[in-house]
Amino acid sequence: MNKDEYFMKIALQEAALAAEKHEVPIGAVIVCSDQIIAKAHNQTEMLNDITAHAEMLALTAAMEAMSSKYLPDCCLYVTLEPCVMCSGAIGLSQIKRVVYAAKDSKRGYTRCQIPIFHKQTEVIRGVCEQEAVQILQTFFKARR
C-alpha cells in the first residue's frame, strides 16, 4: 500500500463514521510531513450547517493546528471530489496536494469552467475509488 492509499483509507474510516451518524459519508484527512494534523467527516445534519462538509471542517482544524491560514506543505485526502464551495476554501489555503477517491459528476469542482485551486496545487484522482463509491452507494440505497 502506498502513502496515498494509506491516508485515503483513514479518510474512508471518517466517511464510515459519517454514515453511522446518518450524514452523507464523506471523510477528509489533512497530512503534513507524513503526520495527520486533521481529520473530519460531514456534519451538516448534526450541526444544522450546510457548510459543515468534511473538507471545510478538516481545513479549519488543520489551520488551527498549523497556526496559519495557509497550508502550502500539506495534502488533503478526501473520499469524494470537492464541491465548488470546498474547492474555493482549498484554493485559498494554498494546499500543496489534493487527493480524492470518487468523482462527483453532479456537484464536483471539475464542472466549473475556471480554475479554483491554487496554481501550484497537484490533484490526484481515483485513489481507493471503488471503496468510496461503495460507501456512497450503500448509504443512498438505504435511504431510498
N, CA, C and O atoms as a GROMACS GRO file, in nm:
protein
  576
    1MET      N    1   0.085  -0.118   0.000
    1MET     CA    2   0.000   0.000   0.000
    1MET      C    3   0.089   0.124   0.000
    1MET      O    4   0.180   0.137   0.082
    2ASN      N    5   0.062   0.215  -0.093
    2ASN     CA    6   0.141   0.337  -0.096
    2ASN      C    7   0.084   0.441   0.002
    2ASN      O    8  -0.021   0.420   0.062
    3LYS      N    9   0.154   0.550   0.016
    3LYS     CA   10   0.118   0.655   0.113
    3LYS      C   11  -0.021   0.713   0.084
    3LYS      O   12  -0.100   0.734   0.177
    4ASP      N   13  -0.050   0.739  -0.042
    4ASP     CA   14  -0.181   0.794  -0.076
    4ASP      C   15  -0.294   0.698  -0.038
    4ASP      O   16  -0.396   0.740   0.016
    5GLU      N   17  -0.275   0.571  -0.065
    5GLU     CA   18  -0.377   0.471  -0.027
    5GLU      C   19  -0.391   0.463   0.124
    5GLU      O   20  -0.503   0.452   0.175
    6TYR      N   21  -0.280   0.467   0.196
    6TYR     CA   22  -0.283   0.460   0.342
    6TYR      C   23  -0.367   0.573   0.401
    6TYR      O   24  -0.455   0.548   0.484
    7PHE      N   25  -0.341   0.696   0.359
    7PHE     CA   26  -0.415   0.809   0.415
    7PHE      C   27  -0.559   0.814   0.365
    7PHE      O   28  -0.648   0.860   0.437
    8MET      N   29  -0.582   0.767   0.242
    8MET     CA   30  -0.720   0.762   0.192
    8MET      C   31  -0.802   0.661   0.271
    8MET      O   32  -0.921   0.682   0.294
    9LYS      N   33  -0.741   0.552   0.313
    9LYS     CA   34  -0.813   0.453   0.396
    9LYS      C   35  -0.860   0.518   0.527
    9LYS      O   36  -0.966   0.484   0.578
   10ILE      N   37  -0.781   0.608   0.580
   10ILE     CA   38  -0.822   0.679   0.703
   10ILE      C   39  -0.937   0.773   0.671
   10ILE      O   40  -1.030   0.786   0.751
   11ALA      N   41  -0.932   0.839   0.557
   11ALA     CA   42  -1.044   0.924   0.515
   11ALA      C   43  -1.171   0.839   0.496
   11ALA      O   44  -1.281   0.884   0.528
   12LEU      N   45  -1.155   0.719   0.444
   12LEU     CA   46  -1.269   0.629   0.428
   12LEU      C   47  -1.326   0.588   0.564
   12LEU      O   48  -1.448   0.570   0.577
   13GLN      N   49  -1.241   0.574   0.665
   13GLN     CA   50  -1.290   0.546   0.801
   13GLN      C   51  -1.375   0.664   0.851
   13GLN      O   52  -1.477   0.644   0.916
   14GLU      N   53  -1.330   0.785   0.820
   14GLU     CA   54  -1.408   0.904   0.856
   14GLU      C   55  -1.543   0.904   0.784
   14GLU      O   56  -1.645   0.940   0.842
   15ALA      N   57  -1.543   0.864   0.658
   15ALA     CA   58  -1.669   0.856   0.582
   15ALA      C   59  -1.764   0.755   0.646
   15ALA      O   60  -1.885   0.780   0.654
   16ALA      N   61  -1.710   0.643   0.692
   16ALA     CA   62  -1.793   0.542   0.760
   16ALA      C   63  -1.853   0.598   0.889
   16ALA      O   64  -1.968   0.568   0.923
   17LEU      N   65  -1.776   0.680   0.961
   17LEU     CA   66  -1.828   0.745   1.082
   17LEU      C   67  -1.945   0.837   1.047
   17LEU      O   68  -2.045   0.843   1.120
   18ALA      N   69  -1.932   0.909   0.937
   18ALA     CA   70  -2.040   0.997   0.893
   18ALA      C   71  -2.166   0.916   0.865
   18ALA      O   72  -2.275   0.954   0.906
   19ALA      N   73  -2.151   0.804   0.794
   19ALA     CA   74  -2.266   0.720   0.760
   19ALA      C   75  -2.335   0.669   0.886
   19ALA      O   76  -2.458   0.665   0.892
   20GLU      N   77  -2.258   0.632   0.986
   20GLU     CA   78  -2.315   0.585   1.113
   20GLU      C   79  -2.400   0.692   1.179
   20GLU      O   80  -2.494   0.661   1.252
   21LYS      N   81  -2.368   0.818   1.153
   21LYS     CA   82  -2.440   0.931   1.212
   21LYS      C   83  -2.547   0.985   1.116
   21LYS      O   84  -2.602   1.093   1.137
   22HIS      N   85  -2.576   0.909   1.010
   22HIS     CA   86  -2.676   0.946   0.910
   22HIS      C   87  -2.638   1.074   0.834
   22HIS      O   88  -2.724   1.149   0.788
   23GLU      N   89  -2.509   1.094   0.821
   23GLU     CA   90  -2.456   1.203   0.739
   23GLU      C   91  -2.411   1.145   0.606
   23GLU      O   92  -2.378   1.026   0.598
   24VAL      N   93  -2.410   1.226   0.501
   24VAL     CA   94  -2.356   1.180   0.373
   24VAL      C   95  -2.212   1.136   0.400
   24VAL      O   96  -2.133   1.214   0.454
   25PRO      N   97  -2.177   1.013   0.364
   25PRO     CA   98  -2.047   0.956   0.403
   25PRO      C   99  -1.928   1.007   0.323
   25PRO      O  100  -1.883   0.946   0.226
   26ILE      N  101  -1.879   1.121   0.367
   26ILE     CA  102  -1.758   1.179   0.308
   26ILE      C  103  -1.662   1.206   0.422
   26ILE      O  104  -1.699   1.263   0.525
   27GLY      N  105  -1.537   1.164   0.402
   27GLY     CA  106  -1.435   1.186   0.503
   27GLY      C  107  -1.316   1.258   0.442
   27GLY      O  108  -1.290   1.250   0.322
   28ALA      N  109  -1.244   1.330   0.529
   28ALA     CA  110  -1.126   1.405   0.485
   28ALA      C  111  -1.016   1.396   0.590
   28ALA      O  112  -1.042   1.391   0.710
   29VAL      N  113  -0.893   1.393   0.541
   29VAL     CA  114  -0.774   1.389   0.626
   29VAL      C  115  -0.674   1.488   0.568
   29VAL      O  116  -0.656   1.494   0.447
   30ILE      N  117  -0.609   1.564   0.655
   30ILE     CA  118  -0.503   1.654   0.609
   30ILE      C  119  -0.373   1.609   0.674
   30ILE      O  120  -0.365   1.588   0.795
   31VAL      N  121  -0.271   1.597   0.590
   31VAL     CA  122  -0.142   1.543   0.630
   31VAL      C  123  -0.033   1.646   0.601
   31VAL      O  124  -0.034   1.711   0.497
   32CYS      N  125   0.060   1.660   0.696
   32CYS     CA  126   0.176   1.745   0.678
   32CYS      C  127   0.297   1.669   0.729
   32CYS      O  128   0.296   1.619   0.842
   33SER      N  129   0.400   1.659   0.649
   33SER     CA  130   0.521   1.584   0.685
   33SER      C  131   0.487   1.441   0.731
   33SER      O  132   0.540   1.392   0.831
   34ASP      N  133   0.399   1.377   0.657
   34ASP     CA  134   0.357   1.239   0.682
   34ASP      C  135   0.287   1.220   0.816
   34ASP      O  136   0.278   1.107   0.865
   35GLN      N  137   0.237   1.328   0.876
   35GLN     CA  138   0.163   1.321   1.002
   35GLN      C  139   0.022   1.376   0.978
   35GLN      O  140   0.004   1.479   0.914
   36ILE      N  141  -0.077   1.306   1.030
   36ILE     CA  142  -0.214   1.357   1.022
   36ILE      C  143  -0.228   1.474   1.119
   36ILE      O  144  -0.204   1.461   1.239
   37ILE      N  145  -0.267   1.588   1.065
   37ILE     CA  146  -0.287   1.705   1.151
   37ILE      C  147  -0.435   1.738   1.168
   37ILE      O  148  -0.472   1.815   1.256
   38ALA      N  149  -0.520   1.678   1.082
   38ALA     CA  150  -0.664   1.700   1.093
   38ALA      C  151  -0.738   1.588   1.021
   38ALA      O  152  -0.692   1.537   0.919
   39LYS      N  153  -0.852   1.553   1.076
   39LYS     CA  154  -0.942   1.462   1.006
   39LYS      C  155  -1.084   1.498   1.045
   39LYS      O  156  -1.110   1.545   1.155
   40ALA      N  157  -1.176   1.475   0.951
   40ALA     CA  158  -1.314   1.514   0.973
   40ALA      C  159  -1.405   1.436   0.880
   40ALA      O  160  -1.360   1.373   0.784
   41HIS      N  161  -1.533   1.442   0.910
   41HIS     CA  162  -1.635   1.386   0.822
   41HIS      C  163  -1.751   1.484   0.818
   41HIS      O  164  -1.762   1.575   0.901
   42ASN      N  165  -1.838   1.464   0.720
   42ASN     CA  166  -1.952   1.554   0.706
   42ASN      C  167  -2.031   1.560   0.836
   42ASN      O  168  -2.052   1.459   0.903
   43GLN      N  169  -2.074   1.681   0.871
   43GLN     CA  170  -2.156   1.702   0.990
   43GLN      C  171  -2.267   1.802   0.963
   43GLN      O  172  -2.310   1.874   1.054
   44THR      N  173  -2.314   1.808   0.839
   44THR     CA  174  -2.415   1.907   0.804
   44THR      C  175  -2.546   1.886   0.878
   44THR      O  176  -2.613   1.982   0.915
   45GLU      N  177  -2.584   1.760   0.899
   45GLU     CA  178  -2.710   1.731   0.970
   45GLU      C  179  -2.695   1.759   1.119
   45GLU      O  180  -2.780   1.826   1.178
   46MET      N  181  -2.588   1.709   1.178
   46MET     CA  182  -2.568   1.725   1.322
   46MET      C  183  -2.556   1.872   1.362
   46MET      O  184  -2.612   1.914   1.463
   47LEU      N  185  -2.483   1.948   1.282
   47LEU     CA  186  -2.460   2.089   1.315
   47LEU      C  187  -2.565   2.182   1.253
   47LEU      O  188  -2.566   2.302   1.278
   48ASN      N  189  -2.654   2.122   1.170
   48ASN     CA  190  -2.755   2.202   1.100
   48ASN      C  191  -2.688   2.317   1.025
   48ASN      O  192  -2.729   2.433   1.034
   49ASP      N  193  -2.583   2.281   0.951
   49ASP     CA  194  -2.497   2.380   0.884
   49ASP      C  195  -2.456   2.326   0.748
   49ASP      O  196  -2.382   2.227   0.739
   50ILE      N  197  -2.504   2.390   0.643
   50ILE     CA  198  -2.474   2.341   0.508
   50ILE      C  199  -2.326   2.352   0.472
   50ILE      O  200  -2.282   2.289   0.376
   51THR      N  201  -2.249   2.430   0.546
   51THR     CA  202  -2.106   2.442   0.518
   51THR      C  203  -2.021   2.341   0.593
   51THR      O  204  -1.898   2.341   0.578
   52ALA      N  205  -2.081   2.256   0.674
   52ALA     CA  206  -2.006   2.162   0.757
   52ALA      C  207  -1.966   2.037   0.679
   52ALA      O  208  -1.989   1.924   0.722
   53HIS      N  209  -1.906   2.060   0.563
   53HIS     CA  210  -1.853   1.950   0.482
   53HIS      C  211  -1.722   1.900   0.543
   53HIS      O  212  -1.654   1.975   0.614
   54ALA      N  213  -1.688   1.776   0.516
   54ALA     CA  214  -1.566   1.716   0.571
   54ALA      C  215  -1.444   1.802   0.540
   54ALA      O  216  -1.360   1.824   0.628
   55GLU      N  217  -1.433   1.851   0.417
   55GLU     CA  218  -1.317   1.930   0.378
   55GLU      C  219  -1.307   2.059   0.458
   55GLU      O  220  -1.200   2.097   0.504
   56MET      N  221  -1.421   2.127   0.473
   56MET     CA  222  -1.422   2.255   0.546
   56MET      C  223  -1.382   2.235   0.692
   56MET      O  224  -1.303   2.313   0.746
   57LEU      N  225  -1.435   2.132   0.754
   57LEU     CA  226  -1.403   2.103   0.894
   57LEU      C  227  -1.256   2.064   0.909
   57LEU      O  228  -1.190   2.105   1.004
   58ALA      N  229  -1.206   1.984   0.815
   58ALA     CA  230  -1.065   1.944   0.820
   58ALA      C  231  -0.973   2.064   0.797
   58ALA      O  232  -0.871   2.078   0.865
   59LEU      N  233  -1.008   2.150   0.703
   59LEU     CA  234  -0.927   2.270   0.678
   59LEU      C  235  -0.919   2.357   0.802
   59LEU      O  236  -0.811   2.404   0.839
   60THR      N  237  -1.032   2.380   0.867
   60THR     CA  238  -1.034   2.463   0.987
   60THR      C  239  -0.945   2.403   1.096
   60THR      O  240  -0.868   2.474   1.160
   61ALA      N  241  -0.957   2.272   1.116
   61ALA     CA  242  -0.875   2.205   1.218
   61ALA      C  243  -0.726   2.211   1.182
   61ALA      O  244  -0.642   2.232   1.270
   62ALA      N  245  -0.694   2.192   1.055
   62ALA     CA  246  -0.554   2.195   1.012
   62ALA      C  247  -0.495   2.335   1.028
   62ALA      O  248  -0.380   2.349   1.070
   63MET      N  249  -0.571   2.436   0.994
   63MET     CA  250  -0.522   2.573   1.008
   63MET      C  251  -0.497   2.607   1.154
   63MET      O  252  -0.402   2.677   1.188
   64GLU      N  253  -0.583   2.557   1.240
   64GLU     CA  254  -0.562   2.577   1.383
   64GLU      C  255  -0.436   2.503   1.429
   64GLU      O  256  -0.356   2.557   1.505
   65ALA      N  257  -0.420   2.380   1.384
   65ALA     CA  258  -0.303   2.300   1.422
   65ALA      C  259  -0.173   2.364   1.374
   65ALA      O  260  -0.070   2.356   1.442
   66MET      N  261  -0.177   2.426   1.256
   66MET     CA  262  -0.057   2.487   1.198
   66MET      C  263  -0.042   2.634   1.236
   66MET      O  264   0.058   2.697   1.203
   67SER      N  265  -0.141   2.689   1.304
   67SER     CA  266  -0.144   2.832   1.339
   67SER      C  267  -0.122   2.919   1.215
   67SER      O  268  -0.045   3.015   1.217
   68SER      N  269  -0.191   2.882   1.108
   68SER     CA  270  -0.176   2.954   0.982
   68SER      C  271  -0.301   2.935   0.897
   68SER      O  272  -0.366   2.830   0.903
   69LYS      N  273  -0.335   3.036   0.818
   69LYS     CA  274  -0.446   3.020   0.725
   69LYS      C  275  -0.401   2.957   0.593
   69LYS      O  276  -0.483   2.928   0.506
   70TYR      N  277  -0.272   2.935   0.580
   70TYR     CA  278  -0.217   2.872   0.460
   70TYR      C  279  -0.160   2.735   0.494
   70TYR      O  280  -0.104   2.714   0.602
   71LEU      N  281  -0.174   2.642   0.399
   71LEU     CA  282  -0.127   2.504   0.420
   71LEU      C  283  -0.042   2.458   0.300
   71LEU      O  284  -0.072   2.355   0.240
   72PRO      N  285   0.062   2.534   0.265
   72PRO     CA  286   0.137   2.504   0.143
   72PRO      C  287   0.221   2.376   0.148
   72PRO      O  288   0.270   2.331   0.045
   73ASP      N  289   0.238   2.317   0.265
   73ASP     CA  290   0.315   2.194   0.278
   73ASP      C  291   0.227   2.073   0.310
   73ASP      O  292   0.277   1.968   0.350
   74CYS      N  293   0.097   2.089   0.293
   74CYS     CA  294   0.003   1.985   0.335
   74CYS      C  295  -0.066   1.918   0.216
   74CYS      O  296  -0.066   1.969   0.104
   75CYS      N  297  -0.124   1.803   0.246
   75CYS     CA  298  -0.200   1.728   0.148
   75CYS      C  299  -0.337   1.695   0.206
   75CYS      O  300  -0.348   1.651   0.320
   76LEU      N  301  -0.442   1.718   0.128
   76LEU     CA  302  -0.579   1.684   0.165
   76LEU      C  303  -0.619   1.555   0.096
   76LEU      O  304  -0.606   1.542  -0.026
   77TYR      N  305  -0.667   1.460   0.174
   77TYR     CA  306  -0.724   1.336   0.122
   77TYR      C  307  -0.874   1.343   0.149
   77TYR      O  308  -0.916   1.364   0.262
   78VAL      N  309  -0.954   1.324   0.045
   78VAL     CA  310  -1.099   1.331   0.062
   78VAL      C  311  -1.164   1.222  -0.024
   78VAL      O  312  -1.119   1.193  -0.134
   79THR      N  313  -1.271   1.164   0.029
   79THR     CA  314  -1.330   1.047  -0.035
   79THR      C  315  -1.416   1.080  -0.157
   79THR      O  316  -1.446   0.992  -0.237
   80LEU      N  317  -1.457   1.206  -0.172
   80LEU     CA  318  -1.535   1.247  -0.288
   80LEU      C  319  -1.479   1.378  -0.341
   80LEU      O  320  -1.436   1.464  -0.264
   81GLU      N  321  -1.480   1.393  -0.470
   81GLU     CA  322  -1.434   1.518  -0.534
   81GLU      C  323  -1.497   1.638  -0.464
   81GLU      O  324  -1.619   1.642  -0.448
   82PRO      N  325  -1.418   1.735  -0.423
   82PRO     CA  326  -1.472   1.851  -0.352
   82PRO      C  327  -1.571   1.931  -0.437
   82PRO      O  328  -1.556   1.942  -0.559
   83CYS      N  329  -1.671   1.986  -0.370
   83CYS     CA  330  -1.766   2.075  -0.436
   83CYS      C  331  -1.698   2.210  -0.460
   83CYS      O  332  -1.584   2.232  -0.418
   84VAL      N  333  -1.768   2.299  -0.527
   84VAL     CA  334  -1.712   2.431  -0.558
   84VAL      C  335  -1.684   2.510  -0.430
   84VAL      O  336  -1.581   2.576  -0.420
   85MET      N  337  -1.775   2.504  -0.332
   85MET     CA  338  -1.754   2.577  -0.206
   85MET      C  339  -1.624   2.531  -0.139
   85MET      O  340  -1.540   2.612  -0.103
   86CYS      N  341  -1.611   2.399  -0.123
   86CYS     CA  342  -1.491   2.346  -0.058
   86CYS      C  343  -1.366   2.375  -0.140
   86CYS      O  344  -1.260   2.406  -0.086
   87SER      N  345  -1.380   2.366  -0.271
   87SER     CA  346  -1.265   2.392  -0.358
   87SER      C  347  -1.217   2.536  -0.348
   87SER      O  348  -1.098   2.562  -0.356
   88GLY      N  349  -1.310   2.629  -0.329
   88GLY     CA  350  -1.270   2.768  -0.308
   88GLY      C  351  -1.185   2.783  -0.184
   88GLY      O  352  -1.083   2.851  -0.185
   89ALA      N  353  -1.228   2.718  -0.075
   89ALA     CA  354  -1.152   2.724   0.050
   89ALA      C  355  -1.018   2.653   0.035
   89ALA      O  356  -0.916   2.700   0.085
   90ILE      N  357  -1.019   2.541  -0.034
   90ILE     CA  358  -0.895   2.466  -0.057
   90ILE      C  359  -0.797   2.553  -0.137
   90ILE      O  360  -0.678   2.559  -0.106
   91GLY      N  361  -0.848   2.620  -0.239
   91GLY     CA  362  -0.764   2.707  -0.320
   91GLY      C  363  -0.704   2.821  -0.238
   91GLY      O  364  -0.586   2.852  -0.251
   92LEU      N  365  -0.786   2.883  -0.154
   92LEU     CA  366  -0.737   2.993  -0.072
   92LEU      C  367  -0.634   2.946   0.031
   92LEU      O  368  -0.547   3.023   0.072
   93SER      N  369  -0.643   2.820   0.072
   93SER     CA  370  -0.548   2.766   0.171
   93SER      C  371  -0.410   2.741   0.110
   93SER      O  372  -0.312   2.722   0.183
   94GLN      N  373  -0.402   2.741  -0.023
   94GLN     CA  374  -0.277   2.715  -0.095
   94GLN      C  375  -0.220   2.576  -0.065
   94GLN      O  376  -0.099   2.557  -0.065
   95ILE      N  377  -0.308   2.482  -0.039
   95ILE     CA  378  -0.265   2.346  -0.007
   95ILE      C  379  -0.184   2.288  -0.123
   95ILE      O  380  -0.210   2.318  -0.239
   96LYS      N  381  -0.087   2.206  -0.090
   96LYS     CA  382   0.007   2.154  -0.190
   96LYS      C  383  -0.054   2.046  -0.280
   96LYS      O  384  -0.035   2.046  -0.401
   97ARG      N  385  -0.129   1.953  -0.217
   97ARG     CA  386  -0.186   1.842  -0.293
   97ARG      C  387  -0.329   1.815  -0.248
   97ARG      O  388  -0.363   1.830  -0.131
   98VAL      N  389  -0.411   1.774  -0.343
   98VAL     CA  390  -0.545   1.725  -0.315
   98VAL      C  391  -0.556   1.587  -0.379
   98VAL      O  392  -0.532   1.569  -0.499
   99VAL      N  393  -0.591   1.489  -0.296
   99VAL     CA  394  -0.608   1.352  -0.344
   99VAL      C  395  -0.753   1.313  -0.313
   99VAL      O  396  -0.795   1.316  -0.198
  100TYR      N  397  -0.828   1.278  -0.417
  100TYR     CA  398  -0.965   1.236  -0.390
  100TYR      C  399  -0.993   1.100  -0.454
  100TYR      O  400  -0.927   1.058  -0.548
  101ALA      N  401  -1.094   1.034  -0.397
  101ALA     CA  402  -1.127   0.898  -0.438
  101ALA      C  403  -1.225   0.898  -0.555
  101ALA      O  404  -1.188   0.863  -0.668
  102ALA      N  405  -1.348   0.935  -0.530
  102ALA     CA  406  -1.454   0.925  -0.630
  102ALA      C  407  -1.486   1.060  -0.692
  102ALA      O  408  -1.477   1.164  -0.628
  103LYS      N  409  -1.524   1.055  -0.818
  103LYS     CA  410  -1.566   1.175  -0.890
  103LYS      C  411  -1.709   1.209  -0.851
  103LYS      O  412  -1.790   1.119  -0.826
  104ASP      N  413  -1.741   1.337  -0.845
  104ASP     CA  414  -1.877   1.383  -0.819
  104ASP      C  415  -1.927   1.453  -0.944
  104ASP      O  416  -1.902   1.572  -0.963
  105SER      N  417  -1.997   1.380  -1.028
  105SER     CA  418  -2.040   1.434  -1.157
  105SER      C  419  -2.152   1.538  -1.144
  105SER      O  420  -2.179   1.611  -1.239
  106LYS      N  421  -2.217   1.545  -1.027
  106LYS     CA  422  -2.326   1.641  -1.008
  106LYS      C  423  -2.278   1.773  -0.947
  106LYS      O  424  -2.319   1.880  -0.991
  107ARG      N  425  -2.189   1.765  -0.845
  107ARG     CA  426  -2.151   1.885  -0.772
  107ARG      C  427  -2.001   1.908  -0.761
  107ARG      O  428  -1.957   2.000  -0.692
  108GLY      N  429  -1.922   1.826  -0.826
  108GLY     CA  430  -1.777   1.837  -0.815
  108GLY      C  431  -1.721   1.963  -0.879
  108GLY      O  432  -1.780   2.020  -0.971
  109TYR      N  433  -1.606   2.005  -0.829
  109TYR     CA  434  -1.545   2.129  -0.877
  109TYR      C  435  -1.504   2.122  -1.024
  109TYR      O  436  -1.494   2.226  -1.089
  110THR      N  437  -1.481   2.003  -1.078
  110THR     CA  438  -1.437   1.993  -1.217
  110THR      C  439  -1.546   2.037  -1.315
  110THR      O  440  -1.518   2.057  -1.433
  111ARG      N  441  -1.669   2.051  -1.268
  111ARG     CA  442  -1.777   2.103  -1.353
  111ARG      C  443  -1.761   2.253  -1.378
  111ARG      O  444  -1.819   2.308  -1.471
  112CYS      N  445  -1.683   2.318  -1.293
  112CYS     CA  446  -1.660   2.462  -1.303
  112CYS      C  447  -1.562   2.491  -1.417
  112CYS      O  448  -1.466   2.416  -1.438
  113GLN      N  449  -1.586   2.596  -1.489
  113GLN     CA  450  -1.504   2.628  -1.606
  113GLN      C  451  -1.375   2.704  -1.572
  113GLN      O  452  -1.284   2.712  -1.655
  114ILE      N  453  -1.368   2.760  -1.452
  114ILE     CA  454  -1.249   2.837  -1.416
  114ILE      C  455  -1.165   2.760  -1.314
  114ILE      O  456  -1.220   2.682  -1.236
  115PRO      N  457  -1.034   2.781  -1.314
  115PRO     CA  458  -0.950   2.714  -1.214
  115PRO      C  459  -0.984   2.766  -1.073
  115PRO      O  460  -0.997   2.886  -1.051
  116ILE      N  461  -0.998   2.674  -0.980
  116ILE     CA  462  -1.034   2.712  -0.843
  116ILE      C  463  -0.917   2.692  -0.748
  116ILE      O  464  -0.892   2.776  -0.662
  117PHE      N  465  -0.845   2.582  -0.764
  117PHE     CA  466  -0.733   2.554  -0.675
  117PHE      C  467  -0.616   2.649  -0.703
  117PHE      O  468  -0.609   2.710  -0.810
  118HIS      N  469  -0.527   2.660  -0.607
  118HIS     CA  470  -0.404   2.737  -0.624
  118HIS      C  471  -0.329   2.679  -0.743
  118HIS      O  472  -0.333   2.558  -0.767
  119LYS      N  473  -0.261   2.763  -0.816
  119LYS     CA  474  -0.194   2.719  -0.940
  119LYS      C  475  -0.088   2.611  -0.916
  119LYS      O  476  -0.056   2.536  -1.008
  120GLN      N  477  -0.034   2.602  -0.796
  120GLN     CA  478   0.068   2.501  -0.768
  120GLN      C  479   0.014   2.374  -0.702
  120GLN      O  480   0.090   2.284  -0.668
  121THR      N  481  -0.118   2.369  -0.682
  121THR     CA  482  -0.178   2.252  -0.620
  121THR      C  483  -0.180   2.135  -0.717
  121THR      O  484  -0.228   2.146  -0.830
  122GLU      N  485  -0.127   2.023  -0.672
  122GLU     CA  486  -0.130   1.899  -0.751
  122GLU      C  487  -0.258   1.824  -0.714
  122GLU      O  488  -0.293   1.814  -0.596
  123VAL      N  489  -0.327   1.770  -0.815
  123VAL     CA  490  -0.450   1.695  -0.791
  123VAL      C  491  -0.432   1.551  -0.839
  123VAL      O  492  -0.390   1.526  -0.953
  124ILE      N  493  -0.463   1.458  -0.751
  124ILE     CA  494  -0.458   1.315  -0.781
  124ILE      C  495  -0.600   1.261  -0.767
  124ILE      O  496  -0.666   1.284  -0.665
  125ARG      N  497  -0.648   1.190  -0.869
  125ARG     CA  498  -0.785   1.140  -0.869
  125ARG      C  499  -0.789   0.987  -0.866
  125ARG      O  500  -0.698   0.921  -0.916
  126GLY      N  501  -0.894   0.933  -0.806
  126GLY     CA  502  -0.921   0.789  -0.817
  126GLY      C  503  -0.853   0.698  -0.717
  126GLY      O  504  -0.855   0.577  -0.735
  127VAL      N  505  -0.792   0.752  -0.612
  127VAL     CA  506  -0.727   0.668  -0.511
  127VAL      C  507  -0.835   0.604  -0.423
  127VAL      O  508  -0.912   0.674  -0.358
  128CYS      N  509  -0.840   0.471  -0.422
  128CYS     CA  510  -0.942   0.395  -0.347
  128CYS      C  511  -1.084   0.430  -0.394
  128CYS      O  512  -1.178   0.433  -0.314
  129GLU      N  513  -1.097   0.455  -0.521
  129GLU     CA  514  -1.225   0.499  -0.577
  129GLU      C  515  -1.338   0.399  -0.552
  129GLU      O  516  -1.448   0.438  -0.513
  130GLN      N  517  -1.312   0.272  -0.575
  130GLN     CA  518  -1.418   0.171  -0.560
  130GLN      C  519  -1.474   0.168  -0.418
  130GLN      O  520  -1.595   0.157  -0.399
  131GLU      N  521  -1.386   0.177  -0.318
  131GLU     CA  522  -1.431   0.175  -0.179
  131GLU      C  523  -1.519   0.297  -0.148
  131GLU      O  524  -1.621   0.285  -0.080
  132ALA      N  525  -1.480   0.412  -0.198
  132ALA     CA  526  -1.557   0.534  -0.175
  132ALA      C  527  -1.693   0.527  -0.243
  132ALA      O  528  -1.795   0.564  -0.184
  133VAL      N  529  -1.695   0.479  -0.365
  133VAL     CA  530  -1.821   0.465  -0.439
  133VAL      C  531  -1.913   0.367  -0.365
  133VAL      O  532  -2.033   0.392  -0.354
  134GLN      N  533  -1.858   0.258  -0.316
  134GLN     CA  534  -1.938   0.157  -0.246
  134GLN      C  535  -2.003   0.215  -0.120
  134GLN      O  536  -2.121   0.191  -0.094
  135ILE      N  537  -1.927   0.292  -0.043
  135ILE     CA  538  -1.982   0.354   0.078
  135ILE      C  539  -2.097   0.448   0.042
  135ILE      O  540  -2.201   0.447   0.107
  136LEU      N  541  -2.077   0.529  -0.060
  136LEU     CA  542  -2.182   0.623  -0.103
  136LEU      C  543  -2.305   0.551  -0.156
  136LEU      O  544  -2.417   0.586  -0.121
  137GLN      N  545  -2.285   0.450  -0.240
  137GLN     CA  546  -2.398   0.376  -0.296
  137GLN      C  547  -2.478   0.305  -0.188
  137GLN      O  548  -2.601   0.307  -0.190
  138THR      N  549  -2.409   0.244  -0.094
  138THR     CA  550  -2.477   0.175   0.016
  138THR      C  551  -2.560   0.273   0.098
  138THR      O  552  -2.673   0.244   0.135
  139PHE      N  553  -2.503   0.388   0.127
  139PHE     CA  554  -2.572   0.491   0.205
  139PHE      C  555  -2.699   0.536   0.135
  139PHE      O  556  -2.806   0.538   0.195
  140PHE      N  557  -2.687   0.574   0.007
  140PHE     CA  558  -2.803   0.628  -0.064
  140PHE      C  559  -2.906   0.521  -0.098
  140PHE      O  560  -3.025   0.550  -0.103
  141LYS      N  561  -2.862   0.399  -0.120
  141LYS     CA  562  -2.956   0.289  -0.145
  141LYS      C  563  -3.044   0.266  -0.022
  141LYS      O  564  -3.164   0.242  -0.036
  142ALA      N  565  -2.986   0.274   0.096
  142ALA     CA  566  -3.060   0.255   0.221
  142ALA      C  567  -3.161   0.368   0.243
  142ALA      O  568  -3.260   0.349   0.313
  143ARG      N  569  -3.136   0.483   0.186
  143ARG     CA  570  -3.222   0.599   0.205
  143ARG      C  571  -3.342   0.599   0.110
  143ARG      O  572  -3.440   0.669   0.133
  144ARG      N  573  -3.333   0.520   0.004
  144ARG     CA  574  -3.440   0.522  -0.099
  144ARG      C  575  -3.545   0.419  -0.071
  144ARG      O  576  -3.642   0.407  -0.147
   0.00000   0.00000   0.00000
